[in-house]
Amino acid sequence: MFRWPLGPPVAVVRRFEPPPGPYSAGHRGVDLRGSPDGVVRSAGPGVVAFAGMVAGRPVVSVSHPGGLRTTYEPVDPSVKAGTVVSAGTQLGTLRPGHAGCQVAACLHWGLRSGEVYLDPLTLLRRGRVRLLPR
């Protein structure tokens, strides 16, 4: 069972825009309106795969059963790699200033299955299911 990574009310500021190819432009997740220093929680049960800096931004990734991985950025982590989490476990706090965000703070929430990017809203049964050719 998956849940929103931010507390209510949740607003999607930018939707998932799948890239046509692995190196093509697109938006590989959704941006959710948040508040600076707001709590970011794991969307589902799993194990923290990564908590640290990527290209100058703090990122947390969680590996879930079935080969899924969710990512959360920019998040100042309060967990470390290897931490077992449940849906709702605090991962860290939301840092303001996400590039491209039109509000004070946005959480970029991503989802992958292997190397394929998916719409994380499908975890909540709110996204569009789109099958892409391999």
Buried (B, 14 or more C-beta within 10 A) or exposed (E): EBEBBBEEEBEBBBEBEBEEEEEEEEBBBBBBBBBEEBBBBBBBBBBBBBBEEEEEBBBBBBBBEEEBBBBBBBBBBBBEBEBEBEBBBEBBBBBBEBEEBEBBBBBBBBBBEEEEBBBBBBBBEEBEEEEEEE
